[in-house]
Amino acid sequence: MTPGNQYGQERPTEDEALRALGELVGPRVAEGMWDLGARELGLNRPLENTADLRRMAEHMMAVGDMMRVAGRSTKVRVITYEALSRSVSS
């Protein structure tokens, strides 16, 4: 289980993003595309922090077609998690 925020939302993970991409393009293709993307961005796998997941999501969105769908979904998930995890002072 990954750490969550105060709203009970778990931190997005690389595995979660890969599963979503795999549902669109198949697990083997997803793994290969994800690995190539990480190399192009100079990221070490597994992607452990949300900033790296966001960078990968933006990269996927630039590739196009089904990658764009998975990338946008991952980016929305990451941005939502980050926004809800910030401390808000009243």
Number of C-alpha atoms within 10 A of each C-alpha: 5 8 9 13 14 10 9 11 15 13 19 24 18 19 11 12 21 19 15 19 26 16 11 15 15 13 15 10 13 20 16 11 18 22 16 12 18 20 12 11 13 9 16 11 12 13 15 14 13 19 14 19 24 20 17 24 26 17 20 24 20 13 13 12 11 14 22 18 16 23 27 19 16 27 23 13 20 22 15 13 20 15 11 15 16 10 8 7 4 3
